[in-house]
């Protein structure tokens, strides 16, 4: 490792297999850290082989994913809330329709909307 920021703290970012893949010319992309629980050191990595002054090196660029993960968590919470509300509304409409049909059926009618 030639240069790194304080966020990396000299820890290896790539596995030996990923380093080998990058050395052989494959671009390596991966996320470090998890979406849940929240961790301050979640990173998105991109590693690629470069040649400079006749020397081949693997360059790894990393960006913090904190703000992206926060936006994704908020979106997931909104989708979960909307799903629950949709389920409640659909259940209520179905319940009301079933009551209407059952009351018409019990009185001997042919159902709501049928002509008299």
Number of C-alpha atoms within 10 A of each C-alpha: 9 4 5 13 8 6 14 12 8 11 9 9 18 18 9 10 9 17 20 13 16 23 18 12 14 14 15 16 16 14 16 16 16 14 16 9 7 13 14 12 15 19 21 16 18 17 23 19 18 14 10 7 5 7 7 11 13 18 16 18 14 21 13 16 20 18 9 11 17 14 11 13 15 12 12 12 12 11 12 12 11 12 12 11 12 12 11 12 12 12 12 12 12 12 12 12 13 12 12 13 15 15 14 14 13 10 9 9 14 13 15 13 6 7 7 5
